[in-house]
Amino acid sequence: MPLYGRPGWWQRIQDSEAVRHFERDGSGPFPLVELQTLSEDRLEHAASPSSSPLSFKKIRVERFSLDCDLLFAIELEHLRDSFPAREFGVVSCIHLLSAIKARRLLESIKPDISRQDEFFDKRLLVYLQCLVQAKKARADHCPPPVISKHESVAATELFSIASSRNAANNRYPAVSKLLLAIGKMNEPCNDLLPDDLVRAILHRCHFKTNLTEELAILLESKAWGGFLKLFGSGPTMGQVNLERLLHGLDNSIKIGRESIELFLHLCVEPGVGEVLEQELRQLEGALELRNDVSSKIIKNYLRSLQGTCAFRSLETLQGPARERQIYSLATTLCGSSPKNHQTGSVPSAANVTFHDDPIWHEPMESSCDMLRKALSRICETNARLATERLKQAQKEHDVIVQEIADNIHETDQACVNITNFLGTRVANRFPIHQCWKHLAPYMMRQRPPGLLERCHAELRRAQSWVKWIDNMRRVFEEYHLTPQAGLGFSSDKIQALSAMESMSRSTSTSTNSTGSSSV
């Protein structure tokens, strides 16, 4: 029922940005958070049927309860014939429902393949996107999961195929990933993505014909990098990598001496066992130019990059971490310890590298693999901590790992984003491992001085300053304000910046009021 004259839940779903976004661009992901907020607001103001009509105290409807399932079942009846509002309505409340009810609702919005009319393609896109978003929406809720990992992977790959049918780029996801995900889905539970629906999607997208043509082009042009990518060949496929190395050596010999030098630099000097996907792709991309001069330029450029990151990190490192880095550079480049430096005083972490632990080379799921690449990029001077975080990631939900990996960048905004992500989990009383709590301050220490002031200037416009400050307090308590954190933050600085924002907001409000009264 509408509250205080406000439109009902189902009306707000119909008028939501998600529906408008679909009308503008049916292939893009819709805003999930807005939809979830509408359902959470509805639940907040709902009263349990067991509440007495004569009592002033209403019994609240709890998440995952039978009352909650019934509440949204009634609301969704208003959207029975409304597309895509009903589908978005299901996803908006799926994180509040019991697992059984949530899965049944998802099954109820599955397109009927016997009705392949002119709107069938749009229904397919919405349904696949709902499956992907439903997995993300339920990421923080304990078993039984509404959607399995394999169903989520299959839905993601199928959505990639269906949404880019007319696009020139990204038409072909990793084929093996799609087939393996479909093959591993349990047959009795395969009600969300049955075989006939999968076949209908692939058939309508002419996937078999397009894939055959693309493979023929790649084979004819000997573009092995692109060919292998179609089949999800990652850095852990040792046999395939060995074949690629041999093929790269053959091509290098055919092109010339500088190409051989490039091959040695990328694939021999690190050690054959240490060659990763990045080095192979660099080699394959360079050799496709078929030009020895180009190989020389690329080789010289790559050599010039060596050590740059290690020296640059000295500008931001402090204390024992800086001492370890100086020691490592001195022993590596000079063959001896720094003057007046005692070897015994250097912590053992100085000798830990990314190659010491097999976890940096073994097969991993895509989310953990993305995190591995991100950690190796930002934790170049602290392999021990990076390894600890990567091992912890293997115990976490893959969606959580994906969120963390997506938020690891060398920018001020990334520091804000990862703090807000962790703060939201703390606010919802979800446990957070200490290694993730240490990751955000580590990222902040890598930024140039003045992070707090820059973030205040940026977040003030988006009115997100208070949210970031509150989340830092939730995640770190008072640690981020201490000298040990090495951030240069203090409660006095934060209060001064917050006061500036309050004064600015007060001035703006006063100006608006004056303007209104003079009309």
VEXDREN-2710 file (C-alpha; in Angstrom, 1 decimal):
% VEXDREN-2710
k/r/px/py/pz
1/MET/0.0/0.0/0.0
2/PRO/1.4/3.5/-0.8
3/LEU/2.7/5.3/2.3
4/TYR/1.9/8.9/2.9
5/GLY/0.8/9.4/-0.7
6/ARG/3.9/7.9/-2.2
7/PRO/3.5/5.6/-5.2
8/GLY/3.5/1.8/-4.4
9/TRP/6.6/-0.4/-4.7
10/TRP/5.5/-1.8/-8.0
11/GLN/4.8/1.7/-9.4
12/ARG/8.3/2.8/-8.3
13/ILE/9.8/-0.3/-10.1
14/GLN/8.0/0.7/-13.3
15/ASP/9.3/4.3/-13.0
16/SER/12.8/3.2/-12.0
17/GLU/16.0/4.1/-13.8
18/ALA/16.5/0.4/-14.6
19/VAL/13.4/0.4/-16.8
20/ARG/14.4/3.6/-18.5
21/HIS/17.9/2.3/-19.0
22/PHE/16.5/-0.8/-20.7
23/GLU/14.4/1.3/-23.0
24/ARG/17.5/3.3/-24.0
25/ASP/20.0/0.4/-24.2
26/GLY/18.6/-3.1/-23.8
27/SER/22.1/-4.7/-23.9
28/GLY/23.7/-2.8/-21.0
29/PRO/23.7/-3.9/-17.3
30/PHE/20.9/-2.2/-15.3
31/PRO/21.5/-0.4/-12.0
32/LEU/21.1/-3.1/-9.4
33/VAL/21.6/-1.0/-6.2
34/GLU/18.7/1.4/-7.0
35/LEU/16.3/-1.6/-7.4
36/GLN/17.5/-3.2/-4.1
37/THR/17.0/0.1/-2.3
38/LEU/13.3/0.2/-3.4
39/SER/12.7/-3.3/-2.0
40/GLU/14.6/-2.6/1.2
41/ASP/12.5/0.5/1.7
42/ARG/9.3/-1.4/1.1
43/LEU/10.4/-4.1/3.7
44/GLU/11.3/-1.4/6.2
45/HIS/7.7/0.0/6.2
46/ALA/6.0/-3.4/6.0
47/ALA/4.1/-4.8/9.0
48/SER/3.8/-8.5/9.7
49/PRO/0.2/-10.0/9.3
50/SER/0.6/-11.2/12.9
51/SER/0.6/-7.6/14.2
52/SER/-2.5/-6.6/16.0
53/PRO/-4.5/-3.8/14.2
54/LEU/-5.3/-2.3/17.6
55/SER/-1.6/-2.1/18.7
56/PHE/0.6/0.9/18.0
57/LYS/3.6/-1.4/17.9
58/LYS/3.9/-3.1/14.6
59/ILE/5.9/-6.4/14.2
60/ARG/8.5/-5.9/11.5
61/VAL/8.8/-8.3/8.6
62/GLU/12.1/-10.1/8.7
63/ARG/14.3/-11.0/5.7
64/PHE/14.1/-14.6/4.4
65/SER/10.9/-15.1/6.3
66/LEU/7.6/-16.5/5.0
67/ASP/6.0/-13.1/5.6
68/CYS/8.7/-11.5/3.4
69/ASP/8.1/-14.1/0.6
70/LEU/4.4/-13.4/0.8
71/LEU/4.8/-9.6/0.8
72/PHE/6.7/-9.5/-2.4
73/ALA/4.7/-12.2/-4.1
74/ILE/1.6/-10.0/-3.6
75/GLU/3.5/-6.9/-4.9
76/LEU/4.8/-8.8/-8.0
77/GLU/1.2/-9.7/-8.9
78/HIS/0.8/-6.0/-9.9
79/LEU/3.6/-6.5/-12.5
80/ARG/2.4/-9.8/-13.9
81/ASP/2.0/-8.4/-17.5
82/SER/4.6/-5.7/-17.3
83/PHE/7.9/-6.2/-19.1
84/PRO/10.6/-5.7/-18.1
85/ALA/9.4/-4.2/-14.8
86/ARG/8.4/-7.7/-13.4
87/GLU/11.8/-9.1/-14.2
88/PHE/13.5/-6.2/-12.6
89/GLY/11.1/-6.4/-9.6
90/VAL/12.2/-10.0/-9.0
91/VAL/15.9/-9.1/-9.0
92/SER/15.2/-6.1/-6.8
93/CYS/13.9/-8.3/-3.9
94/ILE/15.8/-11.5/-4.5
95/HIS/18.3/-10.7/-1.7
96/LEU/15.5/-10.5/0.8
97/LEU/13.7/-13.8/0.0
98/SER/14.2/-17.3/1.0
99/ALA/16.4/-19.4/-1.3
100/ILE/13.5/-21.6/-2.5
101/LYS/11.2/-18.7/-3.2
102/ALA/14.0/-16.7/-4.9
103/ARG/14.8/-19.5/-7.3
104/ARG/11.2/-20.2/-8.2
105/LEU/10.7/-16.5/-9.0
106/LEU/13.8/-16.6/-11.3
107/GLU/12.4/-19.7/-13.0
108/SER/9.0/-17.9/-13.5
109/ILE/10.6/-15.2/-15.6
110/LYS/12.4/-17.6/-17.9
111/PRO/11.5/-17.0/-21.6
112/ASP/9.2/-19.5/-23.2
113/ILE/11.1/-20.9/-26.3
114/SER/7.8/-21.8/-27.9
115/ARG/7.0/-18.1/-28.1
116/GLN/9.9/-16.8/-30.3
117/ASP/8.2/-13.6/-31.4
118/GLU/9.7/-10.2/-32.2
119/PHE/10.2/-9.6/-28.4
120/PHE/11.9/-12.9/-27.7
121/ASP/15.5/-11.5/-28.1
122/LYS/14.7/-8.7/-25.6
123/ARG/13.2/-11.2/-23.1
124/LEU/16.4/-13.3/-23.5
125/LEU/18.7/-10.4/-22.7
126/VAL/16.7/-9.3/-19.7
127/TYR/16.5/-12.9/-18.3
128/LEU/20.2/-13.6/-18.7
129/GLN/21.1/-10.3/-17.2
130/CYS/18.7/-11.0/-14.3
131/LEU/20.6/-14.3/-13.6
132/VAL/23.9/-12.5/-13.6
133/GLN/22.6/-9.7/-11.3
134/ALA/20.9/-12.2/-9.0
135/LYS/24.2/-14.0/-8.4
136/LYS/25.7/-10.7/-7.4
137/ALA/22.8/-9.6/-5.3
138/ARG/22.9/-12.9/-3.3
139/ALA/26.7/-12.9/-2.9
140/ASP/26.7/-12.0/0.8
141/HIS/24.0/-14.6/1.7
142/CYS/24.9/-18.0/3.1
143/PRO/23.9/-21.3/1.5
144/PRO/22.0/-22.7/-0.1
145/PRO/22.9/-20.3/-3.0
146/VAL/20.1/-19.3/-5.3
147/ILE/22.3/-19.6/-8.4
148/SER/25.3/-21.9/-8.6
149/LYS/28.8/-20.7/-9.8
150/HIS/28.5/-22.7/-13.0
151/GLU/25.0/-21.3/-13.8
152/SER/26.4/-17.8/-13.2
153/VAL/29.4/-18.3/-15.5
154/ALA/27.1/-19.8/-18.3
155/ALA/24.7/-16.9/-18.0
156/THR/27.5/-14.4/-18.2
157/GLU/29.0/-16.0/-21.3
158/LEU/25.6/-16.4/-23.0
159/PHE/24.7/-12.8/-22.2
160/SER/28.0/-11.7/-23.8
161/ILE/27.1/-13.7/-26.9
162/ALA/23.5/-12.5/-27.1
163/SER/24.1/-8.8/-26.4
164/SER/26.9/-8.4/-28.9
165/ARG/25.4/-10.2/-31.8
166/ASN/25.7/-7.1/-34.0
167/ALA/28.8/-5.7/-32.5
168/ALA/32.2/-5.9/-34.2
169/ASN/34.1/-6.5/-30.9
170/ASN/33.8/-9.2/-28.2
171/ARG/31.5/-11.5/-30.1
172/TYR/33.3/-14.6/-29.0
173/PRO/33.8/-15.3/-25.3
174/ALA/36.0/-18.1/-24.0
175/VAL/34.2/-21.1/-25.6
176/SER/35.7/-23.7/-23.2
177/LYS/34.5/-21.7/-20.2
178/LEU/30.9/-21.6/-21.5
179/LEU/30.9/-25.3/-22.4
180/LEU/32.5/-26.4/-19.1
181/ALA/30.1/-24.3/-17.1
182/ILE/27.0/-25.8/-18.9
183/GLY/28.4/-29.3/-18.6
184/LYS/29.0/-29.0/-14.8
185/MET/25.5/-27.8/-14.0
186/ASN/23.6/-30.5/-12.2
187/GLU/21.0/-32.0/-14.5
188/PRO/18.2/-32.2/-11.9
189/CYS/18.7/-28.5/-11.0
190/ASN/19.2/-27.3/-14.5
191/ASP/15.9/-25.5/-14.5
192/LEU/17.2/-21.9/-15.1
193/LEU/19.3/-22.7/-18.2
194/PRO/17.9/-25.9/-19.7
195/ASP/19.6/-27.3/-22.8
196/ASP/16.8/-26.2/-25.2
197/LEU/17.1/-22.6/-24.0
198/VAL/20.9/-22.6/-24.4
199/ARG/20.5/-24.0/-27.9
200/ALA/17.9/-21.4/-28.8
201/ILE/20.2/-18.6/-27.7
202/LEU/23.2/-19.9/-29.7
203/HIS/21.0/-20.6/-32.8
204/ARG/19.4/-17.2/-32.8
205/CYS/22.9/-15.6/-32.6
206/HIS/24.3/-17.8/-35.5
207/PHE/27.0/-18.6/-33.1
208/LYS/28.2/-21.8/-34.8
209/THR/28.5/-20.1/-38.2
210/ASN/30.2/-17.0/-36.8
211/LEU/32.7/-19.0/-34.7
212/THR/33.6/-21.2/-37.6
213/GLU/34.3/-18.2/-39.8
214/GLU/36.3/-16.4/-37.1
215/LEU/38.5/-19.5/-36.4
216/ALA/39.2/-19.8/-40.2
217/ILE/40.4/-16.2/-40.4
218/LEU/42.6/-16.6/-37.3
219/LEU/44.1/-19.8/-38.5
220/GLU/44.8/-18.4/-42.0
221/SER/46.4/-15.3/-40.6
222/LYS/48.3/-17.4/-38.0
223/ALA/47.1/-15.0/-35.2
224/TRP/47.6/-17.6/-32.5
225/GLY/47.1/-15.2/-29.7
226/GLY/43.6/-14.4/-30.8
227/PHE/42.9/-18.1/-31.7
228/LEU/43.8/-19.4/-28.3
229/LYS/42.0/-16.6/-26.5
230/LEU/38.7/-17.9/-28.0
231/PHE/39.2/-21.2/-26.1
232/GLY/40.1/-19.6/-22.8
233/SER/43.8/-20.7/-22.9
234/GLY/45.2/-19.0/-19.8
235/PRO/48.6/-18.7/-18.2
236/THR/48.3/-22.1/-16.5
237/MET/48.0/-24.4/-19.5
238/GLY/51.6/-25.6/-19.4
239/GLN/51.5/-27.8/-22.5
240/VAL/49.8/-25.1/-24.6
241/ASN/52.3/-22.5/-23.3
242/LEU/55.2/-24.8/-24.3
243/GLU/53.9/-25.1/-27.8
244/ARG/53.4/-21.4/-28.0
245/LEU/57.0/-20.8/-26.8
246/LEU/58.3/-23.2/-29.5
247/HIS/56.2/-21.5/-32.1
248/GLY/57.4/-18.1/-30.9
249/LEU/61.0/-19.3/-31.2
250/ASP/60.5/-20.5/-34.8
251/ASN/58.9/-17.2/-35.8
252/SER/61.7/-15.2/-34.1
253/ILE/64.4/-17.1/-36.0
254/LYS/62.6/-16.4/-39.3
255/ILE/62.3/-12.7/-38.7
256/GLY/65.8/-11.9/-37.5
257/ARG/68.4/-11.4/-34.7
258/GLU/66.5/-8.7/-32.8
259/SER/63.4/-10.8/-32.7
260/ILE/65.5/-13.6/-31.2
261/GLU/66.8/-11.1/-28.6
262/LEU/63.3/-10.1/-27.8
263/PHE/62.3/-13.8/-27.4
264/LEU/65.3/-14.3/-25.0
265/HIS/64.4/-11.3/-23.0
266/LEU/60.7/-12.2/-22.6
267/CYS/60.8/-16.0/-22.4
268/VAL/64.3/-17.2/-21.5
269/GLU/65.8/-14.7/-19.0
270/PRO/62.9/-15.0/-16.5
271/GLY/63.2/-18.8/-16.7
272/VAL/60.9/-21.0/-18.8
273/GLY/59.0/-22.1/-15.7
274/GLU/58.3/-18.4/-14.9
275/VAL/56.9/-17.3/-18.2
276/LEU/53.3/-16.1/-17.8
277/GLU/50.5/-15.3/-20.2
278/GLN/51.5/-11.6/-20.3
279/GLU/55.0/-12.3/-21.7
280/LEU/53.6/-14.7/-24.3
281/ARG/51.1/-12.2/-25.5
282/GLN/53.7/-9.5/-25.7
283/LEU/55.9/-11.8/-27.8
284/GLU/53.1/-12.9/-30.1
285/GLY/51.9/-9.3/-30.6
286/ALA/55.4/-8.1/-31.4
287/LEU/56.1/-11.0/-33.8
288/GLU/52.9/-10.4/-35.7
289/LEU/54.5/-7.2/-37.0
290/ARG/57.1/-9.3/-38.9
291/ASN/59.6/-6.5/-38.5
292/ASP/63.1/-7.0/-36.9
293/VAL/63.5/-3.2/-36.3
294/SER/60.2/-3.1/-34.5
295/SER/61.3/-6.0/-32.3
296/LYS/64.4/-4.1/-31.4
297/ILE/62.4/-1.0/-30.4
298/ILE/60.0/-3.1/-28.3
299/LYS/62.9/-5.0/-26.6
300/ASN/64.7/-1.7/-25.7
301/TYR/61.6/-0.2/-24.3
302/LEU/60.8/-3.3/-22.1
303/ARG/64.4/-3.3/-20.8
304/SER/64.1/0.4/-19.9
305/LEU/61.1/-0.4/-17.7
306/GLN/63.0/-2.9/-15.6
307/GLY/63.6/-1.5/-12.1
308/THR/61.6/1.7/-12.7
309/CYS/58.7/0.6/-10.4
310/ALA/61.1/-0.6/-7.7
311/PHE/62.9/2.8/-7.6
312/ARG/59.6/4.8/-7.8
313/SER/58.2/2.9/-4.8
314/LEU/61.0/4.4/-2.6
315/GLU/59.1/7.8/-2.8
316/THR/56.1/6.4/-0.8
317/LEU/57.5/3.6/1.3
318/GLN/58.4/4.3/4.9
319/GLY/60.0/2.6/7.8
320/PRO/61.0/-1.1/7.6
321/ALA/59.4/-1.5/4.1
322/ARG/61.6/1.2/2.7
323/GLU/64.7/-0.3/4.4
324/ARG/63.9/-3.7/2.9
325/GLN/63.5/-2.2/-0.6
326/ILE/66.8/-0.4/-0.4
327/TYR/68.5/-3.5/0.8
328/SER/66.9/-5.6/-2.1
329/LEU/68.0/-3.0/-4.7
330/ALA/71.5/-2.7/-3.4
331/THR/72.1/-6.4/-3.2
332/THR/70.5/-7.0/-6.7
333/LEU/72.3/-4.1/-8.5
334/CYS/75.5/-3.8/-6.6
335/GLY/76.1/-7.3/-5.5
336/SER/76.6/-6.2/-1.9
337/SER/74.7/-4.8/1.1
338/PRO/74.4/-1.0/1.7
339/LYS/77.3/0.6/3.6
340/ASN/77.2/0.1/7.4
341/HIS/74.2/-2.2/7.0
342/GLN/74.0/-5.4/9.0
343/THR/72.6/-8.3/7.1
344/GLY/70.9/-9.7/10.2
345/SER/68.8/-6.6/10.6
346/VAL/67.0/-7.0/7.4
347/PRO/63.6/-8.9/7.8
348/SER/63.3/-12.1/5.8
349/ALA/60.5/-10.6/3.8
350/ALA/63.2/-8.8/1.7
351/ASN/64.0/-12.0/-0.1
352/VAL/60.4/-13.1/-0.8
353/THR/59.4/-12.8/-4.4
354/PHE/56.3/-13.6/-6.5
355/HIS/58.1/-16.7/-7.9
356/ASP/58.7/-18.3/-4.5
357/ASP/55.1/-19.6/-4.0
358/PRO/53.4/-21.9/-6.5
359/ILE/50.1/-20.0/-6.0
360/TRP/51.4/-17.4/-8.4
361/HIS/51.5/-20.0/-11.3
362/GLU/48.8/-22.5/-10.5
363/PRO/45.4/-22.6/-12.2
364/MET/42.8/-20.2/-10.8
365/GLU/39.2/-19.1/-11.4
366/SER/38.9/-15.9/-13.3
367/SER/38.1/-13.7/-10.3
368/CYS/41.1/-15.0/-8.4
369/ASP/43.3/-14.7/-11.5
370/MET/42.2/-11.0/-11.9
371/LEU/43.1/-10.4/-8.2
372/ARG/46.5/-12.1/-8.7
373/LYS/47.3/-9.7/-11.5
374/ALA/46.1/-6.7/-9.6
375/LEU/48.1/-7.7/-6.4
376/SER/51.3/-8.3/-8.4
377/ARG/50.9/-4.8/-9.9
378/ILE/50.4/-2.8/-6.6
379/CYS/52.3/-5.0/-4.2
380/GLU/55.5/-5.2/-6.2
381/THR/57.6/-4.5/-3.0
382/ASN/55.7/-6.8/-0.6
383/ALA/55.3/-10.2/-2.2
384/ARG/54.7/-11.8/1.2
385/LEU/51.5/-9.8/1.9
386/ALA/50.3/-10.2/-1.6
387/THR/50.7/-14.0/-1.3
388/GLU/48.8/-14.0/2.0
389/ARG/45.9/-12.0/0.4
390/LEU/45.8/-14.3/-2.6
391/LYS/45.6/-17.4/-0.5
392/GLN/42.7/-15.8/1.5
393/ALA/40.9/-15.0/-1.7
394/GLN/40.7/-18.7/-2.5
395/LYS/38.5/-19.1/0.6
396/GLU/36.2/-16.2/-0.2
397/HIS/33.1/-16.0/-2.4
398/ASP/34.1/-15.4/-6.1
399/VAL/31.9/-12.3/-6.3
400/ILE/33.6/-10.8/-3.3
401/VAL/37.0/-11.5/-4.8
402/GLN/35.8/-9.9/-8.1
403/GLU/34.7/-6.8/-6.3
404/ILE/38.0/-6.4/-4.6
405/ALA/40.0/-7.1/-7.8
406/ASP/37.9/-4.5/-9.7
407/ASN/38.7/-1.9/-7.0
408/ILE/42.5/-2.3/-7.0
409/HIS/43.9/0.6/-9.0
410/GLU/46.6/3.2/-8.4
411/THR/44.1/6.1/-8.1
412/ASP/42.5/8.1/-5.3
413/GLN/39.0/6.9/-6.3
414/ALA/40.1/3.3/-5.9
415/CYS/41.1/3.9/-2.3
416/VAL/37.7/5.4/-1.7
417/ASN/35.9/2.6/-3.5
418/ILE/37.5/-0.3/-1.7
419/THR/37.0/1.4/1.7
420/ASN/33.3/1.9/1.0
421/PHE/33.0/-1.7/-0.2
422/LEU/34.5/-3.0/3.0
423/GLY/32.5/-0.6/5.1
424/THR/29.2/-1.7/3.6
425/ARG/30.1/-5.3/4.5
426/VAL/30.9/-4.3/8.1
427/ALA/27.6/-2.3/8.3
428/ASN/25.8/-5.4/7.2
429/ARG/27.7/-7.5/9.9
430/PHE/29.5/-9.6/7.4
431/PRO/33.0/-10.8/8.5
432/ILE/36.1/-9.3/6.9
433/HIS/39.5/-10.9/7.0
434/GLN/42.3/-8.8/8.4
435/CYS/44.2/-8.9/5.2
436/TRP/41.5/-7.0/3.4
437/LYS/41.4/-4.4/6.1
438/HIS/45.2/-3.9/5.6
439/LEU/44.8/-3.7/1.9
440/ALA/43.1/-0.3/1.8
441/PRO/45.7/1.5/3.9
442/TYR/48.4/-0.1/1.9
443/MET/46.8/1.3/-1.3
444/MET/46.5/4.8/0.4
445/ARG/50.2/4.8/1.3
446/GLN/51.1/4.4/-2.4
447/ARG/49.3/7.6/-3.3
448/PRO/51.1/11.0/-3.4
449/PRO/50.7/13.2/-0.3
450/GLY/47.4/15.1/0.1
451/LEU/45.1/12.1/-0.4
452/LEU/42.6/13.4/2.2
453/GLU/42.4/16.9/0.8
454/ARG/42.0/15.6/-2.8
455/CYS/39.3/13.2/-1.9
456/HIS/37.5/15.9/0.0
457/ALA/37.5/18.2/-3.1
458/GLU/36.2/15.4/-5.3
459/LEU/33.7/13.7/-3.0
460/ARG/32.2/17.0/-1.8
461/ARG/30.6/17.4/-5.3
462/ALA/29.1/13.9/-5.1
463/GLN/28.1/14.3/-1.4
464/SER/30.0/11.1/-0.6
465/TRP/32.6/12.6/1.8
466/VAL/30.7/11.6/5.0
467/LYS/30.1/8.1/3.6
468/TRP/33.8/7.6/3.1
469/ILE/34.8/9.0/6.5
470/ASP/32.1/6.8/8.2
471/ASN/33.3/3.7/6.4
472/MET/36.9/4.3/7.3
473/ARG/35.8/4.5/10.9
474/ARG/33.8/1.2/10.5
475/VAL/36.6/-0.7/8.9
476/PHE/39.7/0.7/10.6
477/GLU/38.2/2.0/13.9
478/GLU/40.9/4.6/14.8
479/TYR/43.9/2.9/13.2
480/HIS/43.8/5.2/10.1
481/LEU/44.4/8.2/12.3
482/THR/47.5/6.8/14.0
483/PRO/51.1/7.5/13.0
484/GLN/51.5/3.7/12.5
485/ALA/49.1/3.8/9.6
486/GLY/51.4/6.2/7.8
487/LEU/48.6/8.0/6.0
488/GLY/49.0/11.4/7.5
489/PHE/45.3/11.5/8.6
490/SER/44.2/13.0/11.8
491/SER/40.8/13.7/13.5
492/ASP/41.6/17.4/13.4
493/LYS/42.1/17.4/9.7
494/ILE/39.0/15.4/9.0
495/GLN/36.9/17.7/11.3
496/ALA/38.3/20.8/9.6
497/LEU/37.4/19.5/6.2
498/SER/34.0/18.3/7.3
499/ALA/33.3/21.7/8.8
500/MET/34.2/23.3/5.5
501/GLU/31.7/21.1/3.7
502/SER/29.0/21.9/6.3
503/MET/29.6/25.6/5.9
504/SER/29.5/25.3/2.1
505/ARG/26.2/23.4/2.4
506/SER/24.8/25.9/4.9
507/THR/25.7/28.8/2.6
508/SER/24.0/27.1/-0.4
509/THR/20.8/26.4/1.6
510/SER/20.7/30.0/2.9
511/THR/21.1/31.3/-0.6
512/ASN/18.3/29.1/-1.9
513/SER/16.0/30.2/1.0
514/THR/16.7/33.9/0.3
515/GLY/16.0/33.4/-3.3
516/SER/12.7/31.6/-2.6
517/SER/11.5/34.3/-0.2
518/SER/12.2/37.1/-2.6
519/VAL/10.0/35.6/-5.3
END
